[in-house]
């Protein structure tokens, strides 16, 4: 566009030169004077019209060039302003508190936008406007300006309604008021908004002898004010979340301490209970041994024959003594295992040998009850790493329970799948018995608990067998659980290690989880 005017002048000069040549040629031609004058007059008129047209076009080109330059300058200013606002917005979005946000707003930004007077203010914790950025004003003057803005109902209402006020768009009455307060003839006043309404404002302006603000200026300041409000909300939300996190950490820490103390107390109580049970059991063993010994002597007639009725009662005394000794032994074993004093003799043992021993021991009871015992073990799993005698007690307790609650012609299945669970084999003892109500399943491994049913009412028991079996499994770092359905049957599951490596790995895992 800058080369359009010289080109035009060159064209105009060429045309004039051609016309002058034509005029000279006519002057020397053999025509009359009137014809020459007439021809020259017509040529003159044509030249004047052409010249006027060219002059008008030149003026239009000049005006268009000026307007395009102005538009280009305005676009450059707008683009630079948007880049500057974007840069400041990115910096503000990284701030973690309100003070840091306003520190990111540089006075150079407003100078780049062409403003000589700037005042940014926001509400403090006491809900009072506080100056955050001041450019071009004395500090003593800004306090009075904030007070005037705060007390002016019209301005306050406009700011609360998210209205950006500028010298090119607001009514004259408000315009004069803002110009008076901020001592600026050209200005933009935009509210800083949050979800709760206006929390401050951004004012930018110039005196009368400076360039007037544009629609672009108004849009840029509105965008900047919006970004400030969003950044403040984000910072407040971050601070709220951070405080909540700190409070939660304190609560979790306190609760953890309380639980640790409670657990310590529970362990102490459990230890004292185990020590008490152990002490009482030992104290009971001595007189029971004497009672059983004297009963056996009397039954054998070693100190003389006793009447038949007395002998029958002595046999009952001996049998009940055996039951009581079994109960005491179970209590002692549970106490020793819980306290870690029970010595476990680990080794590699054949699964078949252990289960066959149990089947032989319980054979008479199985035959008497008329139930079928099935043993199903995969060939690829032959051994376990365990204390064989204690594992036998687990099988004895579980199979004994299955015999007790399985009707005649029922089936008891002892099995294990071929797949291992991280080096542990999963055993199961399943029966087709009466099943256990869901409400009682979770209580099965509680000491002295017995399911309330007709069989338990007629058959004596201590409620310690399952507790002892689970403690033995846990001493092998295994697990025991149960599934049952009333009228269908019950299945007990438990895991035992197959190798020392698997045993050690589970021990490490338990310590890590703890």
Backbone torsions as a table, in degrees:
resi	resn	phi	psi	omega
1	UNK	NA	-29.1	-178.4
2	UNK	-67.9	-21.7	-178.4
3	UNK	-94.8	0.2	-175.2
4	UNK	-69.0	-41.2	-175.5
5	UNK	-68.7	-49.9	177.0
6	UNK	-56.8	-39.5	178.6
7	UNK	-62.9	-41.5	179.4
8	UNK	-62.8	-44.8	-179.7
9	UNK	-63.0	-38.2	178.4
10	UNK	-63.7	-40.9	177.6
11	UNK	-63.3	-42.6	-179.9
12	UNK	-62.8	-43.9	179.8
13	UNK	-62.1	-39.7	179.7
14	UNK	-63.3	-43.7	180.0
15	UNK	-62.0	-44.6	-179.4
16	UNK	-62.2	-40.6	179.8
17	UNK	-62.5	-43.2	179.2
18	UNK	-62.4	-42.6	-179.9
19	UNK	-64.6	-39.0	178.7
20	UNK	-64.9	-40.0	177.6
21	UNK	-63.0	-41.3	179.1
22	UNK	-63.4	-39.7	179.6
23	UNK	-65.2	-43.6	179.0
24	UNK	-62.0	-39.4	-180.0
25	UNK	-63.3	-41.2	-179.5
26	UNK	-66.8	-33.9	-178.7
27	UNK	-62.9	-35.1	-178.7
28	UNK	-91.5	-0.4	-179.6
29	UNK	-75.8	162.4	-179.3
30	UNK	-90.4	76.8	177.0
31	UNK	-132.4	168.4	-179.0
32	UNK	-76.6	166.7	-178.9
33	UNK	-66.8	-41.3	-178.8
34	UNK	-63.6	-41.0	179.8
35	UNK	-64.8	-38.1	179.1
36	UNK	-64.0	-44.7	-179.2
37	UNK	-64.0	-43.4	-179.5
38	UNK	-61.9	-44.6	-179.5
39	UNK	-64.3	-41.8	-178.9
40	UNK	-66.7	-37.0	179.7
41	UNK	-64.3	-45.5	179.2
42	UNK	-62.2	-41.3	179.2
43	UNK	-64.3	-39.4	179.2
44	UNK	-62.0	-44.6	179.4
45	UNK	-62.2	-41.8	178.4
46	UNK	-63.0	-41.0	178.8
47	UNK	-63.4	-40.1	-178.4
48	UNK	-66.4	-42.8	178.9
49	UNK	-63.8	-43.1	178.6
50	UNK	-62.9	-41.0	-179.5
51	UNK	-65.0	-42.7	178.8
52	UNK	-63.7	-40.9	178.3
53	UNK	-63.3	-43.0	179.3
54	UNK	-66.4	-36.4	178.8
55	UNK	-64.6	-42.6	179.2
56	UNK	-64.1	-40.8	177.8
57	UNK	-64.5	-38.5	178.4
58	UNK	-63.1	-43.4	179.1
59	UNK	-62.0	-43.3	179.8
60	UNK	-62.2	-41.9	179.7
61	UNK	-63.6	-41.7	-180.0
62	UNK	-64.0	-45.7	179.9
63	UNK	-62.4	-43.1	180.0
64	UNK	-62.8	-40.6	179.1
65	UNK	-62.8	-42.0	179.6
66	UNK	-65.4	-44.3	-179.6
67	UNK	-63.3	-42.0	178.8
68	UNK	-64.7	-37.7	176.7
69	UNK	-64.0	-40.9	178.7
70	UNK	-64.2	-43.9	179.2
71	UNK	-62.4	-41.7	179.9
72	UNK	-64.0	-42.3	178.4
73	UNK	-63.0	-41.1	179.2
74	UNK	-65.7	-41.0	178.3
75	UNK	-65.8	-41.3	177.0
76	UNK	-62.3	-42.7	179.7
77	UNK	-63.9	-43.4	179.8
78	UNK	-64.5	-43.9	180.0
79	UNK	-63.2	-44.7	177.7
80	UNK	-62.7	-39.2	179.3
81	UNK	-64.9	-43.3	178.7
82	UNK	-63.2	-41.6	177.4
83	UNK	-62.3	-41.6	179.9
84	UNK	-66.1	-43.6	179.0
85	UNK	-64.2	-40.1	178.1
86	UNK	-63.2	-41.5	179.7
87	UNK	-63.7	-44.4	179.1
88	UNK	-66.1	-39.8	-179.8
89	UNK	-62.3	-40.6	179.0
90	UNK	-63.8	-39.6	179.1
91	UNK	-68.5	-40.4	-179.6
92	UNK	-65.9	-35.7	-177.9
93	UNK	-65.7	-19.5	179.5
94	UNK	-90.1	-7.8	-179.2
95	UNK	-74.8	146.7	-175.5
96	UNK	-106.3	-6.2	176.4
97	UNK	-148.1	167.6	-172.4
98	UNK	-64.3	-43.3	-179.1
99	UNK	-61.1	-39.9	-179.8
100	UNK	-65.9	-33.4	178.9
101	UNK	-60.8	-49.0	-176.9
102	UNK	-71.8	-24.7	175.6
103	UNK	-68.6	-24.2	179.4
104	UNK	-75.0	-18.4	-177.4
105	UNK	-84.1	107.7	-175.6
106	UNK	-89.3	139.1	174.3
107	UNK	-58.1	-25.9	-179.9
108	UNK	-61.5	-28.1	178.3
109	UNK	-60.6	-46.6	-177.3
110	UNK	-72.9	-34.8	175.6
111	UNK	-63.7	-36.6	177.7
112	UNK	-65.9	-31.7	178.1
113	UNK	-81.9	-7.5	175.5
114	UNK	93.7	21.0	179.6
115	UNK	-105.3	138.3	-179.3
116	UNK	-104.3	-13.5	-179.3
117	UNK	-130.1	125.2	-177.1
118	UNK	-140.1	137.4	174.8
119	UNK	-142.7	117.1	177.6
120	UNK	-114.9	129.1	-177.5
121	UNK	-139.3	151.8	176.3
122	UNK	-147.3	162.9	-179.9
123	UNK	-74.1	136.9	175.7
124	UNK	-90.7	-171.7	-177.1
125	UNK	-63.6	-20.2	177.8
126	UNK	-94.0	11.2	178.6
127	UNK	64.1	34.1	178.8
128	UNK	-118.8	137.7	179.9
129	UNK	-62.2	133.3	-179.1
130	UNK	-129.6	135.3	179.8
131	UNK	-68.5	128.4	178.8
132	UNK	-108.1	-29.7	179.5
133	UNK	-150.9	131.5	-177.5
134	UNK	-133.0	124.5	177.9
135	UNK	-136.2	115.3	176.1
136	UNK	94.0	2.2	179.8
137	UNK	-122.8	152.1	172.5
138	UNK	-77.6	143.3	-178.3
139	UNK	-60.0	-35.6	-179.7
140	UNK	-65.8	-26.9	-178.0
141	UNK	-82.1	-30.9	-173.9
142	UNK	-64.5	-35.6	-179.8
143	UNK	-62.2	-42.1	178.4
144	UNK	-66.0	-38.2	179.0
145	UNK	-63.6	-43.2	178.8
146	UNK	-63.1	-38.2	179.7
147	UNK	-65.0	-41.1	179.1
148	UNK	-64.5	-41.8	178.5
149	UNK	-63.8	-42.1	-176.4
150	UNK	-67.4	-32.7	-175.7
151	UNK	-93.5	-11.4	-179.9
152	UNK	-82.8	113.1	-175.5
153	UNK	-64.2	-37.9	-178.2
154	UNK	-64.5	-47.7	179.5
155	UNK	-65.6	-43.5	-178.8
156	UNK	-61.0	-41.5	179.7
157	UNK	-65.5	-42.6	179.5
158	UNK	-61.8	-42.6	-179.9
159	UNK	-67.4	-39.0	179.0
160	UNK	-66.4	-28.7	-179.3
161	UNK	-89.3	13.9	176.3
162	UNK	60.6	42.3	177.7
163	UNK	-101.8	123.0	172.7
164	UNK	-85.8	124.1	-177.3
165	UNK	-105.9	132.3	178.2
166	UNK	-139.7	163.1	-178.4
167	UNK	-69.3	-8.4	-180.0
168	UNK	-107.4	-2.9	-174.5
169	UNK	-134.3	-22.4	-174.8
170	UNK	-87.4	159.1	178.5
171	UNK	-59.3	154.0	-175.4
172	UNK	-58.8	-38.8	-176.9
173	UNK	-62.8	-46.2	178.7
174	UNK	-69.3	-37.1	179.7
175	UNK	-59.8	-46.1	179.7
176	UNK	-64.4	-37.7	-178.7
177	UNK	-65.9	-46.2	179.6
178	UNK	-65.2	-42.0	179.1
179	UNK	-60.5	-36.3	179.6
180	UNK	-70.7	-45.2	-177.1
181	UNK	-65.0	-46.8	-173.4
182	UNK	-98.0	2.7	175.3
183	UNK	54.1	44.7	-179.6
184	UNK	-140.9	134.1	179.7
185	UNK	-85.2	-31.5	178.0
186	UNK	-115.0	127.3	-172.2
187	UNK	-157.3	165.1	168.0
188	UNK	-137.4	128.2	179.4
189	UNK	-124.7	113.2	-175.6
190	UNK	-124.5	136.8	-179.1
191	UNK	-76.7	148.1	169.8
192	UNK	-95.5	117.0	-171.6
193	UNK	-112.0	149.5	170.3
194	UNK	-131.5	-175.6	179.6
195	UNK	-64.3	-22.9	-178.8
196	UNK	-94.0	7.2	179.6
197	UNK	111.3	-161.1	-177.7
198	UNK	-72.2	132.2	179.1
199	UNK	-122.2	12.1	179.4
200	UNK	160.7	-166.7	179.4
201	UNK	-155.2	163.3	172.7
202	UNK	-122.4	119.6	177.5
203	UNK	-114.5	132.6	173.6
204	UNK	-133.5	139.9	-178.0
205	UNK	-162.7	173.6	178.1
206	UNK	-140.9	160.9	175.0
207	UNK	-77.4	176.2	-174.0
208	UNK	-63.1	-28.7	-175.9
209	UNK	-85.5	9.7	178.6
210	UNK	-108.4	172.5	-178.5
211	UNK	-66.7	144.3	178.5
212	UNK	-71.5	153.8	177.8
213	UNK	-72.9	159.1	-179.4
214	UNK	-120.1	171.6	176.1
215	UNK	-59.4	-35.1	177.8
216	UNK	-63.4	-41.7	178.0
217	UNK	-60.5	-43.8	-179.4
218	UNK	-61.1	-43.5	179.8
219	UNK	-65.9	-41.4	-178.6
220	UNK	-64.3	-43.9	-178.9
221	UNK	-68.6	-35.1	176.4
222	UNK	-63.6	-43.0	177.9
223	UNK	-62.4	-44.2	-179.4
224	UNK	-61.9	-45.3	179.3
225	UNK	-61.9	-40.5	177.6
226	UNK	-62.9	-40.5	178.8
227	UNK	-66.1	-37.5	177.4
228	UNK	-62.8	-46.1	178.9
229	UNK	-60.4	-42.7	179.6
230	UNK	-65.3	-40.8	-179.8
231	UNK	-65.8	-38.4	178.6
232	UNK	-64.8	-43.6	178.1
233	UNK	-61.1	-43.5	179.4
234	UNK	-62.6	-42.0	179.9
235	UNK	-65.2	-41.7	178.7
236	UNK	-64.2	-41.1	178.4
237	UNK	-64.5	-41.7	178.1
238	UNK	-61.9	-44.2	-179.5
239	UNK	-63.5	-38.9	179.0
240	UNK	-65.4	-45.0	179.2
241	UNK	-64.6	-40.3	179.9
242	UNK	-63.6	-44.9	178.3
243	UNK	-62.7	-41.7	178.8
244	UNK	-62.4	-39.9	178.6
245	UNK	-63.7	-42.2	178.8
246	UNK	-64.2	-43.1	179.0
247	UNK	-64.0	-40.4	179.5
248	UNK	-65.1	-40.7	178.5
249	UNK	-61.8	-41.1	178.3
250	UNK	-64.0	-43.2	179.5
251	UNK	-64.2	-43.1	179.3
252	UNK	-63.6	-41.6	179.4
253	UNK	-63.1	-45.7	178.5
254	UNK	-62.7	-43.8	-178.8
255	UNK	-65.8	-37.9	178.4
256	UNK	-62.7	-41.7	177.6
257	UNK	-62.6	-43.2	179.7
258	UNK	-62.5	-43.8	179.4
259	UNK	-65.9	-38.5	178.4
260	UNK	-63.5	-41.7	177.9
261	UNK	-65.2	-42.4	179.3
262	UNK	-63.9	-41.6	178.8
263	UNK	-63.6	-39.3	177.8
264	UNK	-62.6	-41.3	178.7
265	UNK	-65.3	-41.5	178.9
266	UNK	-62.4	-42.6	178.9
267	UNK	-64.0	-40.0	178.5
268	UNK	-64.3	-42.7	179.0
269	UNK	-64.5	-43.2	179.6
270	UNK	-62.7	-39.0	178.8
271	UNK	-65.3	-43.0	178.8
272	UNK	-64.9	-38.3	177.9
273	UNK	-61.8	-45.6	-179.5
274	UNK	-62.8	-42.2	179.1
275	UNK	-64.1	-39.9	179.3
276	UNK	-64.6	-47.4	-179.6
277	UNK	-60.7	-42.0	-179.8
278	UNK	-62.7	-44.8	-178.4
279	UNK	-65.3	-45.9	-179.1
280	UNK	-64.6	-41.5	-178.8
281	UNK	-61.1	-42.9	177.8
282	UNK	-63.4	-39.5	-179.9
283	UNK	-66.9	-33.8	179.9
284	UNK	-76.3	-28.5	-176.5
285	UNK	-61.7	-41.9	-175.5
286	UNK	-61.6	-54.0	178.4
287	UNK	-65.7	-32.6	178.7
288	UNK	-64.5	-40.3	178.0
289	UNK	-60.8	-41.9	178.9
290	UNK	-65.4	-44.4	-179.7
291	UNK	-60.9	-47.5	-179.2
292	UNK	-63.5	-39.5	-179.5
293	UNK	-64.6	-46.7	179.9
294	UNK	-65.7	-37.7	179.1
295	UNK	-63.5	-41.2	-179.5
296	UNK	-65.5	-39.4	179.4
297	UNK	-63.6	-44.0	-178.8
298	UNK	-67.0	-40.6	179.9
299	UNK	-64.1	-37.7	-179.2
300	UNK	-74.2	-11.8	179.0
301	UNK	73.0	25.8	-176.6
302	UNK	-72.0	-19.8	177.5
303	UNK	-117.7	23.0	177.2
304	UNK	121.2	153.8	179.9
305	UNK	-69.5	145.3	178.2
306	UNK	-118.5	151.3	178.9
307	UNK	-59.3	155.6	-177.6
308	UNK	-59.6	-42.5	-179.0
309	UNK	-62.6	-38.9	179.3
310	UNK	-69.1	-39.3	-179.4
311	UNK	-62.4	-39.9	178.8
312	UNK	-61.2	-40.4	-179.9
313	UNK	-70.4	-33.7	176.5
314	UNK	-66.1	-37.0	176.9
315	UNK	-62.7	-41.3	177.9
316	UNK	-63.5	-39.8	177.7
317	UNK	-61.3	-42.8	-179.1
318	UNK	-64.5	-43.0	-179.9
319	UNK	-65.2	-45.1	179.5
320	UNK	-65.0	-33.3	176.5
321	UNK	-64.5	-40.2	177.3
322	UNK	-61.4	-43.4	178.5
323	UNK	-61.5	-42.3	-178.9
324	UNK	-68.3	-36.8	176.7
325	UNK	-64.3	-40.0	176.9
326	UNK	-62.0	-42.4	177.9
327	UNK	-62.2	-44.8	-180.0
328	UNK	-63.1	-41.5	178.5
329	UNK	-62.2	-42.2	177.0
330	UNK	-61.1	-44.1	179.0
331	UNK	-61.6	-43.0	179.6
332	UNK	-64.2	-42.0	179.7
333	UNK	-64.1	-43.9	179.0
334	UNK	-61.5	-45.8	-179.7
335	UNK	-62.4	-41.9	-178.9
336	UNK	-66.8	-42.2	-179.5
337	UNK	-66.2	-44.3	-179.6
338	UNK	-62.5	-37.2	-178.2
339	UNK	-85.9	-6.6	179.5
340	UNK	82.0	10.8	-178.2
341	UNK	-91.1	-9.3	-179.3
342	UNK	-74.1	123.9	-179.6
343	UNK	-81.1	123.5	178.6
344	UNK	-104.3	128.4	179.6
345	UNK	-102.4	87.1	-176.4
346	UNK	-76.9	145.8	176.7
347	UNK	-171.0	174.2	177.4
348	UNK	-90.8	119.6	-176.5
349	UNK	-128.3	146.3	177.7
350	UNK	-71.3	129.5	179.1
351	UNK	-62.4	-42.0	-177.2
352	UNK	-60.3	-41.6	-178.9
353	UNK	-63.2	-42.7	-178.6
354	UNK	-64.2	-47.7	-176.5
355	UNK	-69.8	-37.3	177.9
356	UNK	-62.9	-39.8	176.9
357	UNK	-59.8	-43.4	179.7
358	UNK	-66.4	-41.7	-179.9
359	UNK	-62.6	-39.8	177.6
360	UNK	-64.8	-41.6	-178.3
361	UNK	-64.9	-39.9	-176.6
362	UNK	-95.8	3.7	-178.7
363	UNK	-52.5	-50.4	-178.9
364	UNK	-58.0	-40.6	179.8
365	UNK	-66.6	-41.0	-179.6
366	UNK	-63.0	-43.8	-179.8
367	UNK	-65.6	-43.3	-178.7
368	UNK	-63.3	-36.1	-178.4
369	UNK	-80.2	-20.4	179.2
370	UNK	77.2	34.2	177.7
371	UNK	-110.8	163.7	-177.5
372	UNK	-107.9	131.6	178.2
373	UNK	-106.0	122.8	178.5
374	UNK	-113.5	131.8	178.2
375	UNK	-114.9	120.0	-177.0
376	UNK	-132.3	106.7	179.9
377	UNK	-131.7	138.8	-179.3
378	UNK	-70.8	145.7	-178.9
379	UNK	-67.6	-29.0	-175.9
380	UNK	-74.8	-12.5	176.2
381	UNK	-113.6	104.0	-174.5
382	UNK	-105.5	-33.0	-171.8
383	UNK	-126.6	159.1	170.0
384	UNK	-129.2	155.1	176.2
385	UNK	-102.1	103.6	-171.4
386	UNK	-161.9	-180.0	170.5
387	UNK	-94.2	107.3	-170.8
388	UNK	-59.5	-42.3	-176.8
389	UNK	-64.2	-39.8	179.6
390	UNK	-72.0	-37.0	177.9
391	UNK	-63.8	-37.4	176.0
392	UNK	-59.2	-39.3	180.0
393	UNK	-64.6	-35.2	177.3
394	UNK	-63.3	-49.7	179.7
395	UNK	-62.2	-39.7	-179.5
396	UNK	-61.8	-46.8	-178.7
397	UNK	-63.5	-44.5	-177.5
398	UNK	-68.7	-43.9	-179.6
399	UNK	-69.5	-36.7	176.6
400	UNK	-58.5	-44.9	178.2
401	UNK	-62.4	-41.0	-179.9
402	UNK	-63.2	-41.0	177.8
403	UNK	-61.7	-42.6	-175.9
404	UNK	-62.6	-40.8	-171.8
405	UNK	-103.9	5.6	178.0
406	UNK	-102.4	125.7	-179.8
407	UNK	-70.8	168.0	178.7
408	UNK	-56.5	145.2	-177.6
409	UNK	71.8	6.8	175.6
410	UNK	-80.6	177.5	-175.8
411	UNK	-128.9	138.1	172.7
412	UNK	-117.6	125.5	-177.1
413	UNK	-119.7	123.3	175.4
414	UNK	-109.2	120.7	-173.4
415	UNK	-150.2	175.6	176.0
416	UNK	-155.4	138.2	178.3
417	UNK	-76.6	160.2	-179.4
418	UNK	-70.8	-25.6	-177.5
419	UNK	-81.6	142.3	178.9
420	UNK	-97.9	155.1	175.4
421	UNK	-108.2	91.8	-178.6
422	UNK	52.1	48.0	176.2
423	UNK	85.6	2.4	179.5
424	UNK	-112.0	139.5	175.8
425	UNK	-91.7	140.1	-178.3
426	UNK	-101.7	107.7	177.8
427	UNK	-89.7	153.8	174.7
428	UNK	-141.1	143.4	174.0
429	UNK	-123.9	106.5	-174.5
430	UNK	-113.1	142.6	177.3
431	UNK	-131.0	166.5	176.5
432	UNK	-109.3	41.6	-175.6
433	UNK	-85.3	-156.4	-171.4
434	UNK	-78.2	-16.1	-179.7
435	UNK	81.2	171.0	-176.6
436	UNK	-125.5	133.4	177.0
437	UNK	-59.4	146.4	-177.3
438	UNK	-58.8	-34.6	-178.4
439	UNK	-66.2	-23.7	-177.2
440	UNK	-96.0	-14.5	-175.3
441	UNK	-59.4	-44.0	-177.4
442	UNK	-69.3	-15.2	-177.5
443	UNK	-96.6	-4.2	-172.3
444	UNK	-59.1	-32.3	-175.1
445	UNK	-97.7	21.9	174.5
446	UNK	-94.4	141.8	-177.5
447	UNK	-61.8	134.3	175.7
448	UNK	69.7	7.4	178.9
449	UNK	-82.1	135.3	175.7
450	UNK	-134.2	134.4	179.3
451	UNK	-64.3	135.7	-178.6
452	UNK	-82.4	95.6	175.4
453	UNK	-143.9	174.6	-174.1
454	UNK	-64.6	-36.6	-178.6
455	UNK	-65.7	-46.6	-179.9
456	UNK	-64.8	-27.8	178.8
457	UNK	-70.4	-26.5	-177.2
458	UNK	-101.1	-17.2	-178.1
459	UNK	-114.3	130.4	-178.9
460	UNK	-73.4	150.5	177.1
461	UNK	-168.4	166.1	-176.9
462	UNK	-106.0	-19.0	-175.2
463	UNK	76.2	20.6	-178.7
464	UNK	-113.0	-13.1	-174.2
465	UNK	-61.4	-48.0	-179.7
466	UNK	-68.2	-36.5	177.9
467	UNK	-61.9	-45.0	179.8
468	UNK	-64.7	-42.4	-179.8
469	UNK	-62.1	-43.6	179.9
470	UNK	-65.8	-39.9	179.6
471	UNK	-64.3	-37.4	178.2
472	UNK	-64.9	-43.7	178.9
473	UNK	-62.7	-42.9	179.8
474	UNK	-66.6	-30.0	175.6
475	UNK	-65.9	-20.4	174.2
476	UNK	-94.5	10.1	-177.8
477	UNK	60.4	33.0	175.5
478	UNK	-105.4	-174.0	-179.0
479	UNK	-129.0	155.2	174.6
480	UNK	-136.1	135.0	177.0
481	UNK	-148.8	172.1	-173.0
482	UNK	-139.9	146.9	171.7
483	UNK	-129.8	135.5	-176.8
484	UNK	-150.4	150.6	176.0
485	UNK	-138.7	125.3	-177.0
486	UNK	-59.9	130.8	178.6
487	UNK	84.1	-7.9	-179.0
488	UNK	-112.7	-46.3	179.6
489	UNK	145.1	-179.0	-175.8
490	UNK	-134.2	143.3	176.4
491	UNK	-130.2	124.1	173.8
492	UNK	-100.4	134.8	177.6
493	UNK	-116.7	145.0	172.4
494	UNK	-154.6	153.4	-176.9
495	UNK	-116.5	144.8	178.0
496	UNK	-139.2	147.7	-177.4
497	UNK	-73.5	150.1	177.2
498	UNK	-98.7	-20.2	-178.0
499	UNK	-142.4	159.0	174.8
500	UNK	-59.6	-34.1	-179.7
501	UNK	-62.8	-45.8	178.4
502	UNK	-61.9	-40.0	178.5
503	UNK	-60.9	-46.2	-179.0
504	UNK	-66.7	-39.8	179.8
505	UNK	-63.1	-40.8	177.8
506	UNK	-68.1	-34.1	177.3
507	UNK	-63.7	-43.3	178.7
508	UNK	-64.5	-41.5	179.6
509	UNK	-62.7	-40.7	179.9
510	UNK	-65.4	-40.1	178.8
511	UNK	-66.9	-38.4	179.1
512	UNK	-65.2	-44.9	179.3
513	UNK	-63.7	-36.1	179.7
514	UNK	-68.4	NA	NA
